[in-house]
Amino acid sequence: PDAEADADEVPSSFDAAPADAALPPPPPPPDAATPPVAITLSFGERQGADVHNVTFDVTLNEDNPDSSSGGAGTVGIDAAPRASGLLQFDLSSLPGGLHCLQATLSISVNEPIETGEYQIFYLTESWRENTASWNQRRSGSAWREAGAGPASHAATPMATTAPRSNGFTDVALDCATVDGWLASPSSNFGMVWI
């Protein structure tokens, strides 16, 4: 500072505002993210779905272990004789960077269960709709465990449901699983209903 400056003077390198002047609001942080936009999409083959021709389905029947019912448009699940249903949605048409906020599977029930519940697990093995059977996940490749059993799917269900009447019912799916499929489409082997 200049030795001759008065103690009350403000050096010229500072801009002083009157004490009662309002300060402008601070600018937003330079890396402030745009809030996410929620979109709702329906996948499937029923009327009104946003994305069609993306569903793969098969019923695996223990009493007919080498036969495939792929592409029938329905899946069967039963305790006796044992039958498991496979279902997969091709999510590859979705843009990258999406995250699941809610995943709901709407199913049409035509044979409700009296007791217990269905468990839905994500599969850890790939399969082919036109050749999957109780014994094989695709032609020439056996399941780790027949019928897409425990060695072929996750240990913890991604959903459960207990439909007790005919008609449509909604099943909430685990968003963490769906996020995994969105982030890495090659890990999407669909799900098995047991």
N, C-alpha and C positions, 0 to 999 in steps of 0.2 A: 504494500500500500504506500501511497504517497504520504510523506511525513507531514505535509501541510494540510491534509484532509481533515475536516471537522469530524468529530466522533459521531455526529448525527447524520452525516452524508452516507448515502448508499453508493458503493463503488459502481461505476458505470457498467461493469460486466454483469450486473444483476438487474432483472426486471422486477420491480416491486409493484405489487398490486395494492390498492387501498384495502384496508383491513376489512371493509364490509363487502368487497367484491366476491361474487360467487365463482368458485373454480369449476371449470368444465369437468364433466365426468371422465374418469380414466378410460383410455381406449380398451377394447376387449383384448384379451391375451392373443398373441399372434397365432397360436395353435388351437384356438377354440374350435371344437368339432361341431359340425352341423348335427342337430339331433336326428336320430334314425327315423325313417319313415316306415310306418307299418303298412304292409300289404297283405291281402288275403287272397290265396289261390286255392282252388280245389283241383285235385288230380283224380282222374279215374275215367270210367267209361259210361257213367250214368249221365243222363241229360242234365245240362246246366253246369257241368264241370268246365273249369277254365282251360285245363290242359288234358287232351285226350290221347289215346294210343300210347300210354306210358305204364300200363299196369300189366304185371306178370303174375299168374296165379296157378297153383297146382294143389291137388289133394293127394297126399301120400297115404296109401292104404296098406296096412300090415297083411291083410288077408289076400291081397293081390300085389305082392311086393315088387314085381318087375314091370308093372303096367303104369303108364303115365296118363294122367288126366289133364295135362297142361292146356291152358287156353280155354277152359270150359266157361270161364266167366264167374265161376263160383268156387268156393273152397269148403270142404267138409272137415269138421273136427268131431271126433267121437272117442269115448273111452273104451267101448267094446262093440265091435272089433276096433282096435286102435286106428285112428286116422288123424293126421296132422295136416294143417293147411299152411301153404307157403304163399306169401304175398310180397310183392316188390313194386315200388314206384320208381321210374326212371326220372331222376331230378336233374339230369344233365342240361336241360334247357333253361334252367334258372341262372341268372347272372351271379358271378362270384361275389363274395363279401356279405351274403345274406346270413341272418341269424334267426333262429326259431324263437318266437315269443309264445306260440301256442300251436300244438299239432293235434288235430282231432281226426280220427278215423271214423267215418260214418259207415255202419254196416247194416245190411238188411238181414234180419234173422227170420228163418223159416222153420227152424226146429230148435226152440229154446231149451235150455238145460233146467233140470229140476233142482239139482243141488250142486254145490261147488262153484268153481269159476274157471274160465279160460285164462291161461297165461300166454302172454305174447313176448317172445324173446327175439332180439336181433340175431341174425345168422352170422356165423364167422366163416362160412364156406360159400363159394359161388355155386350156382345151379342154373340149369337151363329149363325153361318152361316146357318145351316139347319133349324132353327126355327124362326129366326128374321123376323118380319113383321112390318107394320105400327104401330100396336097396342102393340106388344110384342117384347122385346129385346131377349128373349128366352122363351121357353115353361113355362107358369105359372108366368112370370115376365114382368109386363108392363113397358114401358118407363116412365120416369118422365114426359115427354111430348111426345105425339104421333109423330111418324115419326122421332124420334131422334131429336126433336125440341130443342129450346134454353135451356130448363132446363136439357137437356141430353148431352150438349156439351159446350165447352169453349165459353166465351163471344166474344173473338177476333179471327178472322180467322187466321189460320196458313199459308194460301195461298189463292190466288185468281187467276182465269184464265178466259179468254174470247175468246175461240176458235171460229173463224169466218169461218173456212173452214175444209173440211175433211182431214184426215191424222194424222200423229203423231205430237204432241206438247209436250213440256217440261214445267213442272210446278215446280218452286222453292219452296221447303217446308222450314218451319222455323226450323233451326238447334237447337234452344233451346228446342223445343218440342221433336225432335228426340233424343237429349242428355238425356232428361228426361226418354224416353223409354229405352235407352241404360243403364242408371244408375239404373233404377227400372223397369225391364221387366213386372212386375205385373201391372204397371200403363198404359201399352200399350193396349188401347181399340180400337186403329185405328182411323179412321177419317170418317166424314160424309160430303158428297158433297151436297150443297143446291143451 
